[in-house]
Structure formats: C-alpha cells, structure tokens
Amino acid sequence: MSHTFRIAMQYLALFLCLHIPSRCFSLLHSSHYSHTTRTRDIIKGHRTSNIIARLASQQQESIPNVVTNPQKQHSCQFCSQSFSSRNQLFRHVRNSVDCATKANGGKEVSQYCLKRIDIVLHIAYECYIDKEFQVERLEKYDSVVIGKIIKHAFLKGLNELYHGQIGMSSSNNSNRDDDLTPKILSSTQTSVASQRHYSLSQENGVSSVGEVMTLSYVYPVRKTLLDEKKEYRQKEEMKSLEEHRLVVQQQLENNINMEDWKNDLGTSVLKDIQLLSAKILSENTKIHAEMSCTQRAYHYILPLRWLNGGREIEKWWLENRNNVIQSEDNNDILYGIGGEMRAKKPPPNDTLQRLKFALRSAECKRIAQDGSENLNLASGRYGVLALKERKPWHNFANPNLKGDASPNNKPVWKVIDRCRIVQFVCHETIEDTQAMAIIEFRGDDFLAEQIRRIIGSVVAICNEWLPDDFIQNATQMDMFIKTPAGPMNHMYFAEARFHFNELVDGQRLFEETDIPNTNTLRAMVDIQNKIMARICSPTTNYLESLWLASLQKNVAPKIRNELKSLFTASSSLSASSVLTETPIIYSECLSMLRDVVSAGRWPTTSSARSKVIKNNPNKGNNATIIDSGSFTVINPKFNDGLLMNDDRIKIPLGNQLFPDLVSSIFDLEEELSKDPNSEGYQRPSSSHCAVNRNAQFTPHVDSGRGSGQSLSMIVGLGDYTGGELLIEGESSNIRYNPIQFDGW
C-alpha cells in the first residue's frame, strides 16, 4: 500500500469518526497502530488496552448527556479527569496505571509493550591460539562463540536495564497477562557460515576489526511512544540503541567471564570484545550479514625478516619511515586505497618487488568480454567484480576438509580481488625494532587456512625455494599438491563490504556512525600492536624460526619433488616400454571389454561423471563412435540380488547391454579380493563398479555409494602408458596391480 493511500485511509477513518458513534474510535486507533508499528504480532498487551479504553468510553456514554463545557465533555469515571477528545481519554486510560487496572477489573496492565528493532553491529575483538601450530578444529569456531557471547551480553544488559521499569512490583507479576522480557529474535554474522558451506567459516585464532553482525530483538517501550510522530519515534529509537550499546559494552568489559566459554573456545584465547558502532536498519533495508556481504578483507602481518634481503629492507624502512608520502585521508589508511605509504628513497634491493610479484600471482584476473560463455565468471557480484575469474583453491584449503575441498565442489572456487602490501608498521622493544608489512587479501570468500597457505607459498617463492609460477600451477583444477601454511596468530578480519546496500545508501555501512572512522582506526592500531607484540616475543620468534627452517629444508624440497613427478608422470612410461603380459585371471574380462570397444558399443558418460573427467568424454574421432568415458554397473549378486529386484532402483544401462561383462567384472573382483595371507578371508563384495576407458580424472572424492564399505578397489587392464592412480599426492601404478583405497 502506498504512503498516499495510507494517508487517505486515515482521513477516511477520521471522517467516519465524525459521523458514527464511539466504536469508530477503536477502528481509527487500530488503523493508526497498524500503520506505525512494524511488529503488531509481537507486541502484546495492546489489544487489552483497546478493550479497556472502549470500556471506559462506553461507561462514559451511560452518563446523561449533559454538556456544560464542550472542551471537557469526556471524563474518566475512575479519576474524574476531563478531556477534550476521546483520543485523549483513550491515551489516559491506556497509560494511567490506576485507571487501566480498575478498568481491567483489578488485573494489572503494564504501561509498556515490546517493540522490535533491527540493528547492525560493527564488532572488534582480539583472538589467538594459545599454543602455536595447533591443528585447526572444524567442529567449533571462534566466530560462532563470539556471536553467542554478544547475544548473551545483550540479553543480560537489557534485562538489567529494564528491570523495575517494565512492571509494578514483583509480587504482582503473577497477575500480569503479558511478557515484557527482552528477546533476541534472530542474528547473522559475516564470518559465520550458517548458510554457506562450513569450509568457508573463518578459521580460529583470527582477530577482527571488521566483523558485522545483525540483530533483531524486542525491548519494552512505553505505549505512548506508539502514538508519536515518526520522526520522534526514530529519535527515541536511536537514543535507546546508544543506551543499549553502552550497557552491552559494559557487560562485555566487566560481567562476561571468559572461563564460562572455555570449553567452546578450546585452545583459542578471546579478549577485548568491542562494539565499535551500531546502526538501526530502516523498514526498507534488509541486510543478512553473511549472505549480503559481497567482499571480505583480511590483513596478515608479515615480518620482513622472513624474506631474503628482508633485514636490509627493514633497516631501510626504519631509517626512512619519517620521510614518506602518506595519505591524510583516514579512509585510505583504513581501506588500503592507492598505496598510502611510499618512501621517497628507493629500497636497497629487489625484495619488495619479488614480494609484490608473488602476491599478485594469487589475484584473479579480469576476464575480457568477448561474447563467449565463461563458466568461471564470478556472476552475481557487484559491478566489475562480476568479471573476475573464479579459481579452484582446493590445494590451499585445510587438509582436514578432505573431500569437501575437492575442485569439483563449488565452495573452493573463489575470487581474490586484491592481494597487496597496504601498509608498513613497526614494533619497538628495548632490545630490538622490527618492521613488518601488512598484506591485504580481498575476495568474495576464503577457505579455512587459504590465506595462511598463500602466505607460506609467497614466502617460499620470494626466497626462491619454490618456482615463481607455483601459485598459478596450484590453482589448476587437475593439480593436486601440498602447500605450505604460514604461522597462525598473524591475521585479523579487516572489513566487510556490502556493495549493493552501499549503492542504495550512497555510503559505506557504518560511515554515519563512525565518523571519521576513529573507532575502527583505533581498534585496528590496537589489534596490530597486540599481534606484533606476540610476534616479537622470544617464544614466537623461536617457533617461527623453526618454521622457516623447516620450510626451506623439508617442506619446499618435498613440494618441488612432487611438482617434478607430476609434470613427468605422463611421460614416465613411454610407448616403447616393455609391457607385461596379461595375467590369465584378467583375460576373460579384458577380452569382453575389447569386444565392446571394437563393436562401437561403448556407452555415453553421464553428465555428473563428465564433470570429474578432464578430457572430453562422449566424443571420439568418429562422431558416431565413443572411444573414451565411464559407465557404472551394479552387482547382480549383491545381497542376494537386492539391488536388481528393488523397483525403486533404476538398473544401469551397462547391466542391460552387457550382462556377461557385468558377471565377469564382479567375478574378477571376487578373485582379487581373496587374501593369500589369511585362509578363508575375503574382501566384502562391492555393490557398484565404474568402468573407465581412456579417461583422465580431475582430483575428486567418490560418491560413496558402497553399502557400508569404506574401501574401494581399482585395477587397470590392457596395454597403455600412464594411467597412474594419484591419492593425496602419491602416485601408484595400477596396471594389473589392484589397489584398495579410501575414496570417500
């Protein structure tokens, strides 16, 4: 309903009120209440007030209609106070404790009702892992715990704030028919993956100056507020919000015992939670902190001493830090725009150039619009960000994600918009002064450990321990290789962007409530100093020196060897190599497979299976003949033919076309499953089998359709070169060499 139409309805109600008896008063107020109150279904007690007011009005009409003073024709029968209009009488009865209680038959009626408010919070906190190099725990996340603590502080603070204001005496609470307790209705957080894949949750031990959280909650207000003009109500809401923020901040600082949350935090240490600013969302503004966020920014503090030539750069910077070109705009410093710090004197070596080159190799390029369809475009993002190319970051994810970090899963395909040095900072102690670079990562989303593994790779590239194109190679869909993880406790969440909301509002989310970003800048400097203090501690210096030595002597050499073996795997078995003869146990099955190929009867590959095959199946040299691909058959003997006799299960085409081949395949499995070292023992039969020919697969996890079976078996038949099985970076020759593995 448009605003003009609502106003017209109100004037219509007023017109009717002038011509119809007293019951029109309730109609008029009900219409006004529906127009001005957003959560009619949540606010209780208002209907009771209407009934009480009508009762008082009707009782007034029973008095003889003798008008002595037109200005005082409406009086309250309970206190005899006179009013010039029924509206004023209604407000009086509704807001007067004594009169409302008497009109309600002695049952207490509160002067308050619950009002809903939707807000967005800007949060900062310090968080780090107490013990260095702990394995990331995926079952509990620090960001989730932080959200619980803030909601707990909100409820505790609001309850204390409104205690004694929302009712009469505690002894009369049993007579009350309304509940005025503040409640949190819903919440969302930018760093918590509740609607995204869990692999995108912020990893533990990360501080923040940019966390955004939305809260919808109800709190008690006087019912008179509902009758005020919109501008006045908005001012009162802003006053209440600021009061709420201060009360909650006091709770966070003084009354929240982190020991109560120790089991949830595990090895993480959480300190100094701050509500930097708060903002009321208008009726037309809808923000979901997690799903509305279009860009996330993280900062990693990188000690220059980790790099070859870094100490010379550190000395150069410390000597010239007061002789730099620095922006005076706080936004430039806060958001890292345009490289705000530039020294007038050139650096002594090319260390910074190598660092910049390595960092930029992690950025996703903008795809030229040539009219062709590109499935890797970051569609759905704001403006030119939608033209960036998504990359698979499976090799840079937490290894504990396992199959969930497969390049065939959508969550690993993400965009890094920016990977640059945005600032230099230094930390001074009595013994030493260290200079560090702040590396900014901006992107649509980040996997757990992704940033730390990019940092580890960048350090290795700058020190020439890994090739310059390592990151480009590691972000290929068909590449599976280990990546080095940088030390934890160096990172903080810097900013969350909401481009579509900012476009409507014409400004950043907290630009009005944090002018000129003083709270955020102060919190950012504080977090940077705390992180640098931990980095410069003797214990951390020692542990990180061990990490650097291990990266140089152990991790990087192993990765180089893996790269070498991957690039030479396809040529490791040349066509002229002597191939072993076919063992007799495989002869029958191999002969049937060759008959299918020679007859041109190889089935087409399913669309789902085609997604994990690198070469293009379903297309051969002849358009009518398929010479590569994969199809599935089921075991007709599995569980006494259960799968074949179940009407709910569709029999694969392979079973219908090649029944003799199917029997031969599962007979072969039965022979291969016998354990020669254990008399009578045999591997349980499989329910399904995938038959592949000339198909090179990308890294993936199996679908897991084996009924209760945790291990798969694979074996290669025929004369071919290459075709090794690669599991977790380890290559195995499967030609007439059956191997069992966990594919799930």
N, C-alpha and C positions, 0 to 999 in steps of 0.2 A: 504494500500500500504506500503510495507516495506521501510525502510530507504535506502537500497541499490538500490531499484528500483527507488526511487525518485531521487537519485543522477544520476542514469543512464539517466533518463528523462532530467535532466538539461544539461548533457553533449550532449545529442542528440539535444536539443534546441540550444546549442552553435554551434554545428556542422552545423545545418541548417542555423544559422545566418551568417556563413561564406560564404554560397553559395547562399543565397536568398536575395533579396533587402530589403529595410529598414523596411518593415512592420513586419519582424520577430523580430524586437526589442521589439515591443509590446507583441508579443507572449512570448518571453523569460521573460520579466518582469512580465507578468501576471502569468506565471507558478511559478516564484520565490515568488511572492506575496502570491499566494495560499498556498505555502509550508510553509512560515514563519509566516503567520498571521492566528490566530485561529478564528477570528470572521469577516470574509470577509463581511458577510451580514450586520454587524452593522456599520463598518467603512465607513463613507460616504466621498465623495469628491475625492476618489482615481481614479474612472473612469474618472472624469473630468480632472485630472492630466494626465492620459494616452492620452486622446484626445488632450490636449494642447501640450504634448510632440510630438505626431505624427504630429500635425500640424506644429510645428516648424521644425521637421525633414524633412517633405515634402517640406516646403518652402525653406529649405536649399538646397534640391536636384534640385530646379528650377534654382539655380545659376549655371553658366557654370562650368563644372567640370575641373577646372584648379588647380592642386595640386602643390603648390610651396614648402610646407613643410609637409611631411607625418605625423608629430606629431601634426599638427594644421589644419587638414583638415575639422573639424566640428566646425562651429562658430554659435553663436546665432545672428539672424538677428535683435534682439531688442536692444542688448547691444554690439554686435560685439565681445564678448568674445569667444576665441577659445578653443577647447577641443580635446583631442587625440582620443576619442571614443564617440560613440553615447550614451553609458550608462552615461558618464559624462555629455553630453549635456542634456540628459533626466533629470538627477538629478538637474542640474542647472535650467532648465525651471520650474520644479516642485517646487523647493524650493526658487526660487527668486520671491519675491512679485511683483516687477515691471514687469518682463518678463512674469510671469504667467498671470498677469492681462491684459497685452497687447495681449498676445496670445489668451485670452478668450474674446476678443472683448471689453475690458474695464470693464468687470464684475469681481469683486474682488474674488480671490481664496485664501483660507486660507492655510497657511503652516502647519496646524495641521490637524490631523484626530483623531477619537475616537478609543481608544484601550480598549479591555476588559481585566479585571483581576479578577481572583477568589482567594479569600483570606479566611483565618480562623482567628478569633479573640479570644483572651483569656481575659475575662472581669471580673472585680471585682466591687462590689458596696455594699453599706450599705442600708438595707431596714428593716423597722419595722412598727408595727401597733401603731398608736399614742395612741389609747385607748385600754387598756388591755381587753382581753376576748371578743373581738368583734366576731360576727358570721361571719364565712368565707363567702365572697361573691363569687358566682360561675360565675357571668356574666362578671366580669372583672378580669384580672390577672395582677399582678405587672410585671411579666416577659415579658408579651406582651408589656406593656407600655415602659419598658426599651429598648426593641428592637426598638420600634418606635423612642425613643429619640436618640439612637445611629445612626439610619439611617438619622434622621433629622440633627444631628451634622455632619455626613459625607457629606451630600449634601451641607449644609451651608458652611462647611470648604473648600470643594473642589471648590465651586463656588467663594469664596473669594480668594483662592489660585491662580486660573487660570484666574481671572478677569484681562482683559487687555493683556493677553498673547495669547488668542485664536483667536484674530481678529485684525483688524486695528482700526479704530476709530468707536465710537458708531454711528456716523452719517451715516456710510457706511453699517451698518448692514442690512439695507433693501435690499442692492444689493447682499447679500450673499445667496448662494443656499445650504448651509449646516448648520447643527445644531451641535455645539460642546459642548453643555451643559452636564456636568457630570450627569449620571443617575445611579440609583440602579436598577438592573435587577431582582434580587431575593435574598432571605435571609432565613436562617433557624436557629433555636435556640434549644439547648439541653433541656432547661427547659420548652419550649412551646409545648403543644400538639396540633399541627395542623393536623397531620396525624394519631396520636394515639387518643384514646378515651379521651374526655375532662376531665374525672375524674383523669387522670394521669398528668395534668398540675401542676406545682409547686405551692403550696399554698402561699397565700400572707403573707407578713411580714418576708420573708426569705432573708437574706443577701447572698452574693456569693463571692467566690474567684476562682470558677471553671467553671463559665458559658462559654460555647463555642458557637460562632456564625459564620456562614459562610456568606460571602457577595460576590455577583457577580455584578460588576459595570463597567462603562466605563468612561474614563477620556481622555482629549486631550494630544496628544504627537506630536512631530514633525514628519513629514512624512519621514524624513531622517532616523529615528530610524528603519523603516521597512527594510532598505537596509543593516543594520549592521549584523554582525555575531551573532549567537545565544547566545554565552557567554556574549557578550557586552550587548545585549538586556536584558538578565537576570539580569546583574548588575544594569542596569538602572531601571528595574522594582523594584528591592529591594530598591534602593535609593528613588524612587518615593513612595513606600509603607511606608517607615520610615517617609518620609516627610508628607504623608497623616496622619499617626498615630499621629504625633506630632500636626498637625493642628487640627485634630478632638479632641484630648485630650484638647487642648487649648479651643476649643469651649465648651466642656463638663464642663470645670472648670470655664470659665468666661462668656460665652454667652448664656448658657441654663438656662432659668428662670423656675424653678420647679412650680411656680404658674400657668404657662400656662398648666401644666399637672395635676392640682389638681383635676379636675373633673374625670379624668381617674383613678387616684390613690386612690381616696376616703379617707379612714382613714389611708392609708399607707403613710409613710414618706420615701422618697428616697434621698440619699445623696452620694456624692463622687464616681461617676462612673469613673472607670479607665480602660484604655486599657493596660493590662499588657504586652501583646506581640501580634504580628501579623505575619502571615506566608503566603507566596504565595503557592497556590496549583499548582502542575505541571499539564501538559496536561493530564497525565495518572492517576491522583489522583482525585477520586470523593468522597467527604465527604458530607453527609447530617447530619448536627449537631444533628438532632432529631432522625432519623432512623438508622444512623450508630453507634450511641452510644450503647455500649454493657454493660456498667456498670456505675451507678451513685453513688456518695458517698456524704452523708450529715453528718455534725457534730452537735451534740446537747450538749450544755454546761450545765452540771448537778451540781448544788450546793450540796456539800456533806452534808450540814446541813439538807437536806430533808430526810435523812435516819436515822433510829435509830442507834445510835453509830457513826453517821457521824461527830459529833463535835470532838470526840476522834481521828478519822481518820484524820480530818482536822489539828488538833494540831500536830499529829504525822508527817504528811507530811510537814507542815511548819517548823518543827524542823529539818527534815532530807532532805529538798529539795536540800541542797548543798552537800549532801552525797549520791548521787545516781549514778547508772551506766547508762550513757546516750550515745546514738549513736552520732558519729560526722558526720554522713552522712546526708546531708540535705534531701535527698530523703526519708530516714527512718522517719524523723520528718514530712515531708510533707505528705507522703502517709501512715503513721502509720504502718510501716512494723516491725514485730517482737517485739513489745512492747519495745519501745526505752528507757523508763524510768523505772528503777527498783531500789527500795530502798534497801540498804544493811541491814537495821534494820527491822525486821518483824513488821507488824501492830499490834495494841493493841487488836483488836477484829476481828470477822469474817464478818464485814460489807461488805468489799470489795469482799469476797468470795461469799456472798449471791448476791451481785450486779452482779458479773460475771456469776453466775449460772442463774439468771433471764434473763440476756441479751442473753445468749447462747440458752435459750429456744425459742427465737424468730428466731434463724438461721434455714435455711432449710438444711436438711441433704442430704448427697450424697447417691444416690441410687445405690446399688450393681448391677453389670451387671450379671444377672443370666440367660439371654436369654429370659426372659418373657417380654411381652409388657407392658409398663407403660405409661398411657396416661398423667401422671402428670410430665413427664420429661421436663426439660427446653430445648427442642430441638432448634437448631438454634443458640445457644450461643457458645462462643469460648472455645475450649479445654474442660477441666474437668468441667467448669461451666455448660456445657450442661447436666451433670449428676446430677445436683441438682434437688430436688423435688419442684415443684410449690405448693404453699399453697393458700387457699382462705382467703383473708384479708378483707372480707366484714364487719366484726364486728369492724374493725379498720379504716373504711373509714368515711369521713364526713357524718353525718346523712342527710344533705341536698341532698345528691346524691340519697337517697331513692332507688327506684328500679334499678337504674343504678349500684348500689353496690351489687346487688344480686349475690350469689355464682354461679348462673347459667350463669353469664356474664363473658366472658373471661378476661376483664381488671382487675378483682380483684384477679386473680390467678397469683401471682408474687413470685419472689425468693429473699430472703435476704441471701446474701453470707456471710456477716460478721456483727456482732453486738458486738462490743468490746470497752473496755476502751483503748484509744490510747495515752492519754497524761493527765497530771495534770497541771493546771495553777492556779494562784492566783491573786487576785486583792487587792491592798492595798489602804486604805483611812486613814485619820487622826484618825478616831475612831476605825477602825477595819481592819482586813485582813482575806479574805475568800479564801478557797481553793475549786477548782471545778474540776470535771472530764469531759473530752471531750469524748463523746460516738460517735463512728463512725458506721454509717449504710451504708453498701454497698449492692447493689442489681441491678437487671435489670430495675426496675421501682418502683415508690412509689405512692400510692394513696394519695389524699389530706387528711391531718391530720393523716396518718398512723404512721409516726414516733412519733408524739406527743402522740398518744394513746398507742403506745408501751411503751414510757417513763412513762406515767401515770400508766400503768399496772405494770411496773417494780418497780416503787417506792412503789406501794401498796403491791407487793409481798415481797420486801425487808423488809418492815415494818410489815409483817405478817398480813396485812389487807385483802389480797386475797390469795387463795391457790397457792402453788408452780407451779401447772400444769395449771394455768388459761390460759396462752397464748396458750398452746397446745390444750386445750379444745375449746378456742375461735376461733381457726383456723380449726375447723372441719366443713365440708360442711353443715351438718344438724344442726349446732348450731347457734342460733340467740340470741345474748346477748349484752347488752350495755358495752362499755369500757370507762374508764376514760381518758380524754385528758389532757396532760401536758400543762403547760403555753406556750404561744407563745413568740416570740421575743428572743428565746434562740438558734436558729438554723441558720446555713449557709450552702450553697452548696459548698462542698469542692473540688470535682474533677469529671470530666467526662472521661471515658476511651473509647478508640476506638481500641479494641484488633486486629481486622482484619487489619486495616490500620497500626497499630503499627508493626504487623508481617511483612508487606511488607517493611516498612521503617526501621525496626530494632531499633526503639526508640520511646519514647512517643511523643505525638503530638507536644508539644512546647519545647522539650528538647534542640533543637538548639538555639531557640530564647530567652530562659530564663535560661541561664547557670550561676551559678548552682542553679536555681530556686529562685534567690534572689528577684525578683519582687513578685512572688507568696508568698514566705515566709513572706516578709514584709507586703503584703496585708493581709495575714492570721493573723499575730500577731496584726495588726491594727484592724481587724474586731473582733477578740477575745476580745481585750481590750475595744472596744466600747460596745460590748454585755455585758461584765462583769460590766462595769460602769452602764449600765441601770439596770442590775440585782441587783446591790448593792445599788441602790438609795432607799431612805426611802419609797417612794410610792410603788415601785415594791416589796420591802421586805414585806410591809404590805399586799398588794394584794395576794402575793404568800403564805403568812402565812394563809390567809383566805382560799385559795385554798387547802392547805394541811390539814387544819382542816375539811373542807367540804369533802375531800376525805376520811378521817378517820371516820367521824361521820355520813355522809349521803350517799355518792356515793358507797363506798365499801360495807357497810351493805346491800344496795339495790341489788347490784350485787350478793352478797352471797345468798340472798334470792331467786333471780332469778335462780341461779345455783341449789339451793336445789329443787325448784319447777320443773325445767326442768328434773332433774335426777329422780324425784319421780312421774312425770306426768303419765308415762306409767303404774305405779302401783297404782295410786290414786283411780282408780275404779277396784276393784278386781272382779274376775269371780263370786264370791258368793254374790256380791252386789245385792240388790233388784232393778230390772229394772222396770221402769214404763210401764204400758200397752200402746199399740199403740193407739194413738188418732184416732178417726173414720175418720178424714179428711185425714189421711195418708194411710188408709187401702188399698184402691184400687191400689195406686201406688206401695206400698211395696209388695203387692201380685204379681203384674206383674214382678217386679224385681226378686222376688224369683223364679218365673216360668222360667225366662231366665237362672238363675244360675242352677236350677235343670235339665234343658234340656241341659246343657253344651253348650249354645249358646253365652256365653259372648265374645264380640269381642276382637281382639288384640289391644294393645295400640300403638299409633303412635310413631315413633322414637323421634319426638320432645317432645311429652308428657312424654316419658320414661326418658328423661334427668332430670326431676324435681321430679321423684318418687324414693324414697330411696330404697325400696325393689324391687326386680327384677320382673317386670310385665311380662305377656305373658308366665309364667312358673308356673305350678301347680304341685300337687302331681302326677297327671297323665299327661303324655306328650301330650295327645290329648285334655285335658280339661284345660281351663284357669280360675283360681279362683280368680284372682286379676287384677287390672288395671283400665283404664279410657277410656271412649269414649265420643264423642261430638255429640249432636243433635241440629238441628236448629228449631226454632218456625215456624210451618207452617202457623200460623195466623199473624205473624209479618208483619205490614204494608200491610195488606190485601193479604198476600201470596207473597209479593215481592221477598223474598229470594228463594221460591220454584219455581217461574216462570222465574227467571233470568237464561238464558242459560250460563252465564259466571260463575255462582256459582255451584260448584260441590256439589251435595246432599250427606251428610254424610251417611256412611253405616248403622249407627244406625237408621236413618229415614227410610231406605229401609227395614231393618229387623224387626223393632218394631214400626210400625205406631201407634198402640193403646197405647203403653207405652209412646210414644212421646206426644200424646194428653193428657194423664193422667198427665205427668210431668208438662206441661205448664198450665193445669187446676189447679193443686196444687199450682203453683206459683201465679196464679190469686187470689186464695182464701187467700193465706198467705200475699199477698200484700195489702189487704184491711186494712185501718187504722180505728180501732174501735173508736178512739177518734175524728175522722173527718168524718162526714157523706158525703158520695159520693166521698171521695178522695181515690185514688188507685195508688200504685206504678206503673210506666210505665212497660210494658211487656219487657222481655228480648228477644234478638234475638237468643242467643245460650245458651246451658246448658251443663255442663260437668257432666257426671255420673261416680262416682268413687266407687270402691269396694275394701276393704282391702288394700288400697294404702296409704302409709305414704310418704308425700311430703317433699322435702327439701325447705328451705326458697326461695321464688321466688316472682315475680310480675306477675299478669295476663297479658294475651296478649292484652287485651283492645279492643276486637272486638265488644263490646257492642256499638250499634249505638247511640252516643250522651248520653249514660247513664254513670254516674260517679260512681254509686254504684252497687256492686254485692250482691247477697243473697246466703247464704249457709245454709243447714239444713241436719241433719243426721237421717237416718231411720234404724230400725231393732234393734236386740239385739246384743250389742257389748260392749267392755270395751275400755277405752282410746279414741282416735279419737278426741281430743280437737283441736280447731282452735287456732293457735298462730299468733297474729298480733302484730308486734313491741314489742315482748317480753311479751305480755299479753295473757293469756290462757283463752279460753271460751268453755264451754260445749255446743255443737250444737245438741245434740240428742233431736229431736222433739222441738228444740228451734231455729227457724230461726234467723239469724243474718245478718244485712247488713253491708258492709264494703267497703272501697275504696281499690281495689286490683291493681290499676294502679299507 
